Amino acid sequence: MADKPGKPPARRIMDGKVGDRFYVAEGYKGNHENAIGLPLNEPRGKAVPIPPGAPGTPNLAIYERKDFRKVDKKEPALKKE
């Protein structure tokens, strides 16, 4: 997934385009604006390190980037529906 060896694989979700999909830790409680995920397809934006999480492998959720003209970027990224 990383472009170059040693480059962090994660990206800020806000740097993507509407409809881009990312793996995000299932328990993520932050908002869209601060979310960081692993891109499922071609990564866009500046590479960032994977944020620290709980010990062990987290359960992952697939997050689809929203259109922030229609959705408030301050809302929780992973809302229970």
N, C-alpha and C positions, 0 to 999 in steps of 0.2 A: 504494500500500500504506500510506503514512503517513496518519495521521488528519488532521493539519494540515500546511500547508506549513512546511518547515523542521524538522519533527519527525523524528527518526531512525526508519528503517523496521524495524530489527531488534528482536528480543525475546529474553529469557532463556527457554530451553526449559522450565526448571523452573516458570515462571509459567503455562504452558499447562495444558491438561487432557489426560488419557489419550487417545491417538489423534490429537491435533493433529499436523499435518505441517508441516515446516520445510525450507527449503533450507539446507544446511550445506556448507562447503567440504570437498571429498572427502578432503583430507589432514588433517583435524582429528584431533588426537591427544589431546585433553583428555577429561575424564569428562562424564557427563550433567549433573552439578551445575553445571559452569562453561560449558556449551555455550550459544552464542548463534546464532540463525538468523533467516532471513527467513520469516515465516509464509506458508503457501500460501493460507490462508483468513482469516477474521476474526481480527485480532491480539488477544491477551489480554496483560495485564501492562503494565508500564512500558516505554516506548520507550527503547532504548539504541542507541548508534552501532554500526555494523558494525565488528567487530574488524579490525585491520590484518592483511593477509596477504601472500603472495608477490606479486611484481610481475606484472602482467597479470591476465587474467580467470581465476579458479580454476575447476576442474571442480567441479560441484555434485552433491551427493548429497541425496536426499530422506530426511529423518529423521522417523520417527514417534515421538512422545513415548510413553515406556514408563509402565507402572504401577509406581511406585517402592515399592509394598508387596510386589511380586513380584521386582523387579530392583534390585540395589544401585546407588544413584545415584553411587557412586564408581567404577563400572566404566567402561572406555572407551566413549564414545558411539558411535563407528563401529568396531565389531569386525568383523574379517574372518570371514565364516562359510563 
